Structures are given as structure tokens and as C-alpha cells.
């Protein structure tokens, strides 16, 4: 593919976490382009051309596997007839920073990127509907054997997509260990997933399984400075 066919990225990403940058899609406001951070980390790139090439190949394989696994999760939800809480993936594109993944945008009422659970908690905007949605998302993920290795508050976003406003898991899905074989010990697997959700998501929000609203007697979370 020639440079003339590359997708033109904006100068500044809309968001960025440990593993990726998010850029707006130049032709579709309902889509985003996700770029693995390693492809654009020029200041950490080794001088050796061979090492750079091998690192790029490794990143490319991991990226391709991530797209395939995300697609498998989406198909599993669609087959079961349940709404998929994962941004849809529309394939890969070439950019000046390397290959990127075109994904569905999760937006708020104004069309901006939706807030993460961490944002809602820090700003004191966490409402009972958000808390209820967290528990529903946990139950859905466990029921569909959806393993997310990077299960953090900043990887779950509240917003609208496909005509529904709810929580979406927007990151941690492209890790090579996202899925593992399940079915041999389904009850043990379910308990293991629930334990991770309780520790990494429910506990920071002051929630417990079965509590679908505000914790009785608890004060709203304080915004952090």
C-alpha cells in the first residue's frame, strides 16, 4: 500500500492509555482508529534495523490476533442474541504510525468520547444507573466467558453505540491472553472471573454482587484533586 492510500490521522490523539492511542476517523465521526503505542514510540525504538523489524513483526502478529479475538467475542454475543458490550471492529487500515484498527466510537450525548468509570467516580457523577450497569456487565461477561486481562476502571466507558446507552469494555481486548480455553471447569472459570471483577471493578466503586444501586448509608464518592 502506497502512502497515498494511507488514512490521514489528526495531529493529536483523542485519548491514550498504556498500550494504545485513539484518533478520530477522518471520514466517519462514528468510528475511531486505535494505534498500538509500540508502533509510534519513536524515542524508545532501538537503533538496530533488525531489532526494529523483529519488534514490528511481533507487534503485527499480536495486533492481528487481537482483531480476530475481538471478532470472535462479538460473534459469540450475536449468536446468543445478547447485546455486545464491546466496540465493533471494522478491520485494519494503514497510517503514518503503522497499522491501526478501526473501531466503533462510544460517545456521550454531545458526540464526544464517553467518560470512563474512573472519570465518573473521580468527578462524583457515578449514579445508580451506572452502578446497576456495572453489575449487569459483569454478569454478561462471565456468562459469555469473556476474559479481559487489563480489567480496569479506565477501560470501561459509559456511552451510546448502536442505539443503546450502557457500559462498554473498550480496552484490554487485544491482549494475547484475553481468551483461554474454557468448558472443562466452567464453574471454576466463572468464579475466577467474578473474583477479578469484584477486586478490580466492584471494590473501587463500593459495590457488591446483588447491590444494583447506591450503597445504603454510603456517601457519594469524592472527586480526586
DRENFIMI-69186 format. One record per residue: residue number from 1; residue in one letter; z, x, y of N, C-alpha, C in turn. Coordinates in Angstrom, 3 decimals. Each point is the difference from the previous one (the first is absolute). Example, Ala and Ser with C-alpha at 12.3 -4.5 7.8 and 13.67 -1.06 7.14 Angstrom:
residues 2
  marpa  kolza      n.up    n.east   n.north     ca.up   ca.east  ca.north      c.up    c.east   c.north
      1      A     7.800    13.190    -5.690     0.000    -0.890     1.190     0.000     0.900     1.200
      2      S    -0.720    -0.350     1.050     0.060     0.820     1.190     0.730    -0.770     1.090
***
This chain:
residues 225
  marpa  kolza      n.up    n.east   n.north     ca.up   ca.east  ca.north      c.up    c.east   c.north
      1      X     0.000     0.844    -1.196     0.000    -0.844     1.196     0.000     0.879     1.245
      2      X    -0.921    -0.275     0.909    -0.107     0.786     1.228     1.024    -0.455     1.017
      3      X     0.239     0.848     1.002     0.982    -0.341     1.020    -0.397    -1.241     0.778
      4      X    -1.302    -0.273     0.070    -0.439    -1.187     0.726     0.434    -1.288    -0.673
      5      X     0.340     0.089    -1.298     0.440    -1.183    -0.735     1.517    -0.120    -0.068
      6      X     0.709     0.951     0.582     1.447    -0.047    -0.022     0.509    -1.123     0.890
      7      X     1.158    -0.548    -0.394     0.674    -0.991     0.831     0.736     0.732     1.116
      8      X    -0.172    -0.461     1.228     0.603     0.653     1.155     1.430    -0.496     0.186
      9      X     0.970     0.903    -0.141     1.405    -0.348     0.175     0.397     0.094     1.465
     10      X     1.027    -0.754     0.387     0.543     0.127     1.340     0.710     1.331     0.163
     11      X     0.277     0.354     1.228     0.628     1.292     0.274     1.452     0.051    -0.464
     12      X     0.683    -1.147     0.057     1.427    -0.045    -0.328     0.233    -1.034    -1.102
     13      X     0.723     0.366    -1.060     0.278    -0.986    -1.059     0.952    -1.088     0.487
     14      X    -0.121    -1.182    -0.595     0.892    -1.106     0.346     1.393     0.224    -0.563
     15      X     0.070     0.652    -1.134     1.285     0.235    -0.660    -0.149     1.199    -0.909
     16      X     1.137     0.553    -0.378    -0.024     1.142    -0.907     1.367     0.208    -0.608
     17      X     0.023     0.182    -1.312     1.248     0.299    -0.687    -0.142     1.358    -0.686
     18      X     0.809     0.238    -0.998     0.026     1.304    -0.638    -1.326     0.366    -0.668
     19      X    -0.680    -0.996    -0.577    -1.141     0.312    -0.848    -1.354    -0.409     0.558
     20      X    -0.049    -0.729     1.102    -1.293    -0.507     0.444    -0.001    -0.344     1.489
     21      X    -1.223    -0.116     0.534    -0.230    -0.512     1.342    -0.768    -1.309    -0.111
     22      X     0.236    -0.915     0.931    -0.708    -1.274     0.033    -0.813    -0.074     1.294
     23      X    -1.314    -0.214    -0.130    -0.901    -0.120     1.145    -0.626    -1.391     0.013
     24      X    -0.340    -0.511     1.169    -0.715    -1.281     0.049    -1.425     0.170    -0.509
     25      X    -0.516    -1.040    -0.632    -1.395     0.038    -0.435    -0.887    -0.287     1.209
     26      X    -1.009     0.819     0.258    -0.799    -0.177     1.220    -0.855    -1.268     0.013
     27      X    -0.285    -0.576    -1.178    -0.903    -1.150    -0.076     0.675    -1.303    -0.402
     28      X     1.271     0.060    -0.428     0.664    -1.211    -0.488     1.481     0.054     0.374
     29      X     0.454    -0.844     0.943     1.419     0.020     0.405     0.945    -0.462    -1.100
     30      X    -0.532    -0.630    -1.039     0.846    -0.451    -1.102     0.199     1.045    -1.082
     31      X    -0.519     1.209     0.249     0.126     1.069    -0.987     0.487     1.282     0.660
     32      X     0.573     0.865    -0.834     0.493     1.301     0.447    -0.582     1.084    -0.891
     33      X     0.112     1.230     0.453    -0.420     1.144    -0.814     1.211     0.906    -0.199
     34      X     0.340     0.216    -1.250     1.156     0.819    -0.356    -0.474     1.375    -0.444
     35      X     0.506     1.033     0.683    -0.404     1.368    -0.275     1.193     0.764    -0.577
     36      X    -0.110     0.558    -1.197     1.098     0.831    -0.515     0.304     1.142     0.954
     37      X     1.256     0.217     0.296     0.395     1.010     0.987    -0.465     1.390    -0.389
     38      X    -0.009     0.312    -1.283    -0.360     1.352    -0.433    -1.417     0.378     0.403
     39      X    -0.886    -1.008     0.136    -1.378     0.303     0.361    -0.128     0.419     1.462
     40      X     0.957    -0.413     0.814    -0.103     0.320     1.413     1.043     0.980     0.480
     41      X     0.782     0.564    -0.902     1.077     0.916     0.390    -0.552     1.406     0.189
     42      X    -0.765     0.195     1.078    -0.701     1.266     0.209     0.950     1.178     0.147
     43      X     1.123    -0.211     0.658     0.889     1.132     0.253     0.698     0.490    -1.259
     44      X    -0.028    -0.790    -1.065     0.609     0.413    -1.257    -1.046     0.410    -1.029
     45      X    -1.278    -0.003     0.399    -1.070     0.336    -0.922    -0.033     1.504    -0.254
     46      X     0.013     0.437    -1.259    -0.036     1.442    -0.289    -1.339     0.608     0.405
     47      X    -0.009     1.306     0.231    -1.213     0.679     0.466    -1.027     0.142    -1.122
     48      X     0.461     0.109    -1.226    -0.899     0.206    -1.126    -0.916    -1.209    -0.184
     49      X    -1.303     0.249    -0.041    -0.964    -1.087    -0.181     0.158    -0.639    -1.379
     50      X     0.273     0.818    -1.017     0.177    -0.531    -1.349     1.217    -0.911    -0.072
     51      X     1.119     0.437     0.594     1.210    -0.818    -0.021    -0.232    -1.315     0.733
     52      X    -0.696     0.059     1.135    -0.311    -1.224     0.742    -0.847    -0.944    -0.846
     53      X    -0.981     0.558    -0.697    -0.883    -0.822    -0.826     0.767    -0.653    -1.150
     54      X     0.850     0.773    -0.681     0.765    -0.541    -1.122     0.989    -1.069     0.469
     55      X     0.606     0.246     1.147     0.935    -0.992     0.536    -0.719    -1.289     0.356
     56      X    -1.199     0.130     0.555    -0.779    -1.183     0.363    -0.400    -0.794    -1.241
     57      X    -0.402     0.715    -1.076    -0.360    -0.682    -1.234     1.200    -0.751    -0.597
     58      X     1.172     0.624     0.047     1.197    -0.635    -0.524     0.343    -1.252     0.786
     59      X    -0.090     0.105     1.333     0.278    -1.147     0.851    -1.007    -1.119    -0.245
     60      X    -1.270     0.378    -0.211    -1.042    -0.993    -0.258     0.267    -0.748    -1.300
     61      X     0.405     0.695    -1.049     0.297    -0.659    -1.281     1.173    -0.958     0.147
     62      X     1.018     0.445     0.697     1.168    -0.861     0.196    -0.366    -1.230     0.838
     63      X    -0.828     0.217     0.999    -0.427    -1.103     0.859    -0.795    -1.026    -0.799
     64      X    -0.931     0.458    -0.843    -0.816    -0.895    -0.818     0.867    -0.780    -0.987
     65      X     0.989     0.675    -0.590     0.896    -0.687    -0.919     0.800    -1.071     0.723
     66      X     0.397     0.310     1.239     0.763    -0.972     0.773    -0.799    -1.259     0.269
     67      X    -1.278     0.157     0.349    -0.857    -1.155     0.241    -0.127    -0.836    -1.268
     68      X    -0.195     0.675    -1.139    -0.144    -0.714    -1.273     1.271    -0.759    -0.365
     69      X     1.169     0.625     0.213     1.252    -0.653    -0.357     0.315    -1.157     0.937
     70      X    -0.336     0.164     1.274     0.214    -1.094     0.934    -0.889    -1.183    -0.381
     71      X    -1.249     0.291    -0.378    -0.893    -1.062    -0.435     0.509    -0.696    -1.252
     72      X     0.586     0.776    -0.915     0.544    -0.587    -1.223     1.165    -0.935     0.309
     73      X     0.844     0.400     0.964     1.130    -0.856     0.375    -0.489    -1.296     0.626
     74      X    -1.011     0.098     0.852    -0.542    -1.191     0.645    -0.593    -0.939    -1.040
     75      X    -0.752     0.560    -0.961    -0.599    -0.839    -1.048     1.061    -0.666    -0.859
     76      X     1.100     0.713    -0.248     1.075    -0.587    -0.808     0.607    -1.208     0.699
     77      X     0.198     0.106     1.299     0.530    -1.135     0.764    -0.994    -1.151     0.010
     78      X    -1.279     0.309     0.223    -1.005    -1.052     0.059    -0.128    -0.721    -1.335
     79      X     0.091     0.755    -1.102    -0.089    -0.605    -1.333     1.150    -0.953    -0.251
     80      X     1.182     0.367     0.503     1.176    -0.847    -0.220     0.015    -1.211     0.927
     81      X    -0.882    -0.004     0.995    -0.040    -1.123     0.932     1.002     0.098     1.126
     82      X     0.693     1.140     0.132     0.992     0.187     1.045    -0.607     0.750     1.184
     83      X     0.580    -0.240     1.175    -0.445     0.701     1.203     0.343     1.474    -0.118
     84      X    -0.940     0.869     0.341     0.193     1.444    -0.138     0.625     0.582     1.264
     85      X     1.209     0.580    -0.076     0.666     0.558     1.191    -0.396     1.446     0.283
     86      X    -1.248     0.322    -0.282    -0.522     1.341     0.218    -1.264    -0.133     0.838
     87      X    -0.180     0.825     1.032    -1.251    -0.061     0.768    -1.210     0.215    -0.900
     88      X    -1.016    -0.822     0.176    -1.212     0.149    -0.792    -0.687     1.311     0.340
     89      X    -0.667     0.577    -0.985    -0.713     1.254     0.171    -1.502    -0.274    -0.068
     90      X    -0.746     0.552     0.956    -1.438    -0.265     0.079    -0.842     1.238    -0.294
     91      X     0.609     1.022    -0.581    -0.770     1.185    -0.369     0.222     1.169     0.934
     92      X    -0.757     1.056    -0.236     0.181     1.255     0.729    -1.129     0.228     0.996
     93      X     0.321     0.735     1.074    -0.989     0.384     1.014     0.226     1.465     0.369
     94      X    -1.047     0.626     0.495     0.109     1.380     0.459     0.302     0.026     1.494
     95      X     0.929     0.868     0.400     0.371     0.168     1.404     0.056     1.491     0.319
     96      X     0.244     0.320     1.258     0.098     1.408     0.402     1.208     0.694    -0.623
     97      X     0.972    -0.777    -0.494     1.188     0.564    -0.644    -0.104    -0.045    -1.516
     98      X    -1.154    -0.362    -0.518    -0.158    -0.114    -1.441    -0.155    -1.452    -0.420
     99      X     0.151    -0.241    -1.278    -0.179    -1.350    -0.520     1.210    -0.868     0.316
    100      X    -0.261    -1.209     0.477     1.065    -0.938     0.316    -0.142    -1.279    -0.794
    101      X     1.048    -0.764    -0.041     0.039    -1.263    -0.729     0.012    -1.161     0.992
    102      X    -0.936    -0.909    -0.130    -0.046    -1.182     0.859     0.910    -1.059    -0.593
    103      X     0.992    -0.424     0.783     0.974    -0.967    -0.501     0.128    -1.176     0.965
    104      X     0.575    -1.046    -0.501     0.236    -1.208     0.788     1.095     0.244     1.032
    105      X    -0.193    -0.514     1.204     1.003     0.142     1.053     1.041    -1.112    -0.104
    106      X     1.274     0.365     0.100     1.095    -0.966     0.025     0.466    -0.071     1.449
    107      X    -0.211    -1.138     0.653     0.188    -0.079     1.443     1.038    -1.055     0.383
    108      X     0.518     0.131     1.249     0.925    -0.992     0.526    -0.778    -1.081     0.746
    109      X     0.716    -0.878     0.689    -0.639    -1.134     0.675    -0.943     0.451     1.118
    110      X     0.199     1.218     0.535    -0.839     0.499     1.089    -1.150     0.866    -0.489
    111      X    -0.114     0.162    -1.307    -1.074     0.813    -0.548     0.326     1.467    -0.137
    112      X     1.240     0.384     0.327     0.422     1.383    -0.168     0.523     0.218    -1.414
    113      X     0.181     1.272    -0.373     0.566     0.282    -1.311     1.368    -0.653    -0.136
    114      X     0.236    -0.641    -1.143     1.271    -0.680    -0.211     1.166     0.973    -0.065
    115      X     1.204    -0.448     0.337     1.185     0.881    -0.046     0.461     0.248    -1.432
    116      X     0.555     1.151    -0.228     0.576     0.303    -1.302     1.410    -0.581    -0.088
    117      X     0.537    -0.041    -1.202     1.383    -0.454    -0.144     0.954     0.901     0.769
    118      X    -0.318     1.291     0.057     0.843     0.921     0.764    -0.029    -0.352     1.483
    119      X    -1.189    -0.343     0.527    -0.103    -0.400     1.397     0.824    -1.255     0.274
    120      X    -0.112    -0.987    -0.884     0.721    -1.257     0.187     1.506     0.219    -0.026
    121      X     0.454     0.867    -0.906     1.438     0.243    -0.111     0.515     0.772     1.222
    122      X    -0.743     1.001     0.446     0.458     0.836     1.113     0.045    -0.756     1.317
    123      X    -0.888    -0.980     0.153    -0.062    -0.748     1.256     0.753    -1.327    -0.063
    124      X     0.709    -0.252    -1.094     0.788    -1.219    -0.107    -0.833    -1.269    -0.138
    125      X    -1.233     0.119    -0.484    -0.878    -1.163    -0.129    -0.105    -0.506    -1.436
    126      X     0.860     0.464    -0.865    -0.051    -0.406    -1.401     0.578    -1.407    -0.141
    127      X    -0.846    -0.958    -0.335     0.383    -1.410    -0.091     0.162    -0.428    -1.458
    128      X     0.607    -1.181    -0.227     0.145    -0.489    -1.380    -1.316    -0.093    -0.761
    129      X    -1.096    -0.326     0.695    -1.282    -0.091    -0.698    -0.449     1.371    -0.513
    130      X     0.347     1.060     0.744    -0.339     1.344    -0.469     0.829     0.355    -1.229
    131      X     1.287    -0.333     0.047     0.890     0.311    -1.122    -0.430    -0.750    -1.259
    132      X    -0.368    -1.255     0.179    -0.463    -0.786    -1.141    -1.289     0.581    -0.570
    133      X    -0.896     0.445     0.896    -1.260     0.574    -0.446     0.211     1.311    -0.757
    134      X     1.028     0.777     0.377     0.305     1.246    -0.704     0.348    -0.292    -1.457
    135      X     0.859    -0.983    -0.214     0.402    -0.341    -1.365    -1.171    -0.544    -0.803
    136      X    -0.834    -0.787     0.646    -1.180    -0.529    -0.691    -0.954     1.134    -0.371
    137      X    -0.173     0.974     0.910    -0.878     1.130    -0.272     0.537     0.833    -1.160
    138      X     1.300     0.206    -0.041     0.598     0.751    -1.101    -0.253    -0.705    -1.324
    139      X     0.224    -1.308    -0.038    -0.220    -0.752    -1.232    -1.463     0.065    -0.431
    140      X    -0.908    -0.093     0.974    -1.424     0.047    -0.311    -0.414     1.362    -0.535
    141      X     0.466     1.073     0.654    -0.358     1.344    -0.438     0.520     0.285    -1.406
    142      X     1.233    -0.407    -0.272     0.569     0.229    -1.325    -0.730    -0.819    -1.059
    143      X    -0.373    -1.219     0.337    -0.691    -0.867    -0.954    -1.375     0.542    -0.361
    144      X    -0.633     0.716     0.950    -1.338     0.541    -0.251     0.030     1.488    -0.349
    145      X     1.195     0.530    -0.301     0.153     1.408    -0.388    -0.637     0.940     1.021
    146      X     0.265    -0.290     1.266    -0.564     0.805     1.088     0.993     1.103     0.363
    147      X    -0.279     1.220    -0.444     0.861     1.139     0.299    -0.484     0.676     1.280
    148      X     0.885     0.139     0.951    -0.324     0.678     1.259     0.926     1.204     0.111
    149      X    -0.574     1.187    -0.015     0.842     1.193    -0.009     0.676     0.244     1.341
    150      X    -0.682    -0.357     1.087     0.565     0.211     1.333     0.476    -1.340     0.549
    151      X     1.042    -0.534    -0.598     0.523    -1.312     0.376     0.978     0.171     1.155
    152      X    -0.488    -0.231     1.231     0.797     0.197     1.195    -0.225    -1.160     0.967
    153      X     0.947    -0.195     0.935    -0.113    -1.085     0.972    -1.247     0.141     0.868
    154      X    -0.410     1.230     0.297    -1.158     0.181     0.875    -1.323    -0.213    -0.733
    155      X     0.041    -0.211    -1.307    -1.220    -0.256    -0.758    -0.201    -1.480    -0.310
    156      X     0.843    -0.863     0.547    -0.136    -1.445    -0.176    -0.160    -0.626     1.381
    157      X    -1.087    -0.733     0.187    -0.381    -0.515     1.316    -0.008    -1.525     0.001
    158      X     0.509    -0.572     1.100    -0.057    -1.448     0.220    -1.218    -0.308     0.863
    159      X    -0.893    -0.830    -0.508    -1.190    -0.338     0.778    -0.857    -1.027    -0.717
    160      X    -1.200    -0.177     0.532    -0.914    -1.025    -0.501    -1.262     0.632    -0.564
    161      X    -0.405    -0.505    -1.152    -1.271     0.391    -0.617    -0.399    -1.106    -0.966
    162      X    -1.299    -0.266    -0.049    -0.533    -1.057    -0.877     0.649    -1.349     0.279
    163      X     0.351    -0.236     1.265     0.542    -1.290     0.383     1.453    -0.217    -0.335
    164      X     0.702     1.037    -0.432     1.418    -0.143    -0.348     0.830     1.048     0.723
    165      X     1.140    -0.430     0.542     0.932     0.909     0.656     1.171     0.268    -0.928
    166      X     0.155     1.235    -0.404     1.050     0.364    -0.955     0.173     1.520     0.025
    167      X     0.660     0.551    -1.006     0.195     1.437    -0.108    -1.072     0.614    -0.904
    168      X    -0.443     1.189     0.391    -1.001     0.725    -0.771     0.479     1.429    -0.250
    169      X    -0.259     0.508    -1.195     0.266     1.404    -0.315    -1.236     0.790     0.418
    170      X     0.133     0.818     1.049    -1.179     0.632     0.583    -0.123     1.486    -0.318
    171      X     1.030     0.599    -0.579    -0.096     1.419    -0.318     0.812     0.281    -1.254
    172      X    -0.187     1.227    -0.531     0.629     0.337    -1.265    -0.845    -0.453    -1.171
    173      X    -1.182    -0.587     0.293    -0.841    -0.545    -1.056    -1.025     0.994    -0.515
    174      X    -0.191     1.123     0.706    -1.027     0.947    -0.415     0.590     1.198    -0.719
    175      X     1.264    -0.088    -0.382     0.620     1.098    -0.707    -0.438     0.004    -1.456
    176      X    -0.146     1.193    -0.574    -0.484     0.091    -1.376     0.970    -0.622    -0.992
    177      X     1.268    -0.183     0.394     0.998    -0.571    -0.907     0.318    -1.448     0.327
    178      X    -0.896    -0.655     0.754     0.284    -1.385     0.378     0.181    -0.886    -1.222
    179      X    -0.899     0.158    -0.975     0.078    -0.799    -1.214     0.347     0.895    -1.180
    180      X     0.666    -0.568    -0.960     0.227     0.675    -1.264    -0.084    -1.063    -1.091
    181      X    -0.208     0.407    -1.256    -0.139    -0.999    -1.066     1.224    -0.898    -0.084
    182      X    -0.226    -1.288    -0.039     1.085    -0.955    -0.153    -0.334    -0.906    -1.166
    183      X     1.001    -0.694    -0.480    -0.226    -0.937    -1.087     0.818     0.325    -1.229
    184      X     0.294     1.285    -0.223     0.803     0.350    -1.153     1.437    -0.460     0.177
    185      X     0.542     0.202     1.198     1.375    -0.405     0.292     0.005    -0.809     1.291
    186      X    -0.570    -1.209     0.007    -0.173    -0.759     1.254     1.308    -0.308     0.706
    187      X     1.053    -0.293    -0.755     1.268    -0.333     0.634     0.606     1.223     0.677
    188      X    -0.094     1.139    -0.653     0.510     1.232     0.610    -0.804     0.354     1.242
    189      X    -1.323    -0.150    -0.071    -0.841     0.291     1.155     0.350    -0.910     1.176
    190      X     0.217    -1.278    -0.284     0.321    -0.947     1.066     1.327     0.381     0.662
    191      X     1.001     0.352    -0.812     1.301     0.394     0.556    -0.115     1.272     0.827
    192      X    -0.836     0.936    -0.452    -0.190     1.245     0.739    -0.632    -0.264     1.359
    193      X    -1.017    -0.864     0.039    -0.640    -0.327     1.274     0.961    -0.724     0.926
    194      X     0.762    -0.951    -0.538     0.958    -0.739     0.826     1.052     0.927     0.578
    195      X     0.433     0.991    -0.781     1.008     0.955     0.489    -0.539     0.799     1.183
    196      X    -1.262     0.398    -0.055    -0.595     0.746     1.107    -0.115    -0.868     1.243
    197      X    -0.394    -1.245    -0.179    -0.095    -0.904     1.142     1.370    -0.232     0.623
    198      X     1.018    -0.179    -0.826     1.355    -0.226     0.536     0.480     1.213     0.789
    199      X    -0.283     1.195    -0.510     0.490     1.215     0.649    -0.776     0.340     1.267
    200      X    -1.339    -0.082    -0.056    -0.830     0.497     1.091    -0.352    -1.050     1.047
    201      X     0.023    -1.282    -0.369    -0.420    -1.046     0.925     1.124    -0.996     0.289
    202      X     0.585    -0.587    -1.023     1.002    -1.047     0.234     1.263     0.547     0.653
    203      X     0.498     1.128    -0.497     1.257     0.551     0.533    -0.097     0.315     1.496
    204      X    -1.040     0.688     0.476    -0.081     0.265     1.444    -0.071    -1.265     0.855
    205      X    -0.515    -1.090    -0.583    -0.118    -1.256     0.742     1.219    -0.898    -0.179
    206      X     0.960     0.430    -0.812     1.191    -0.817    -0.242    -0.283    -1.208    -0.856
    207      X    -0.957     0.110    -0.904    -0.378    -1.118    -0.864     0.437     0.253    -1.431
    208      X     0.062    -1.071    -0.758     0.265     0.079    -1.429    -0.835    -1.063    -0.686
    209      X    -0.383     0.191    -1.262    -0.796    -1.005    -0.702     0.680    -1.363     0.036
    210      X    -0.760    -1.021     0.324     0.548    -1.353     0.087     0.393    -0.383     1.402
    211      X     0.079     0.998     0.926     0.338    -0.291     1.381    -1.291    -0.091     0.800
    212      X    -0.490    -1.205     0.244    -1.294    -0.180     0.661     0.134    -0.270     1.489
    213      X     1.066     0.393     0.585     0.155    -0.211     1.440     0.895     1.053     0.585
    214      X     0.572    -0.297     1.133     0.889     0.942     0.657     1.310     0.105    -0.762
    215      X     0.471     1.227    -0.131     1.251     0.222    -0.711     1.140    -0.725     0.694
    216      X     0.733    -0.894    -0.716     1.068    -0.755     0.642     1.038     0.932     0.603
    217      X     0.346    -0.279     1.269     1.050     0.753     0.675    -0.451     1.350     0.535
    218      X    -1.279     0.350    -0.246    -0.473     1.295     0.468    -0.660    -0.143     1.353
    219      X     0.174     1.008     0.827    -0.615    -0.009     1.316    -1.421     0.539    -0.106
    220      X    -0.881    -0.385     0.922    -1.366     0.498    -0.045    -0.036     1.517     0.113
    221      X    -0.995     0.656    -0.620    -0.086     1.461     0.092    -0.200     0.467     1.432
    222      X     0.665     1.087     0.345    -0.116     0.552     1.343    -1.233     0.889     0.120
    223      X    -0.665    -0.113     1.132    -1.135     0.918     0.227     0.497     1.424     0.077
    224      X    -0.733     0.929    -0.606     0.365     1.388     0.088    -0.528     0.614     1.279
    225      X     0.693     0.941     0.567    -0.464     0.616     1.250    -1.272     0.792    -0.222
***
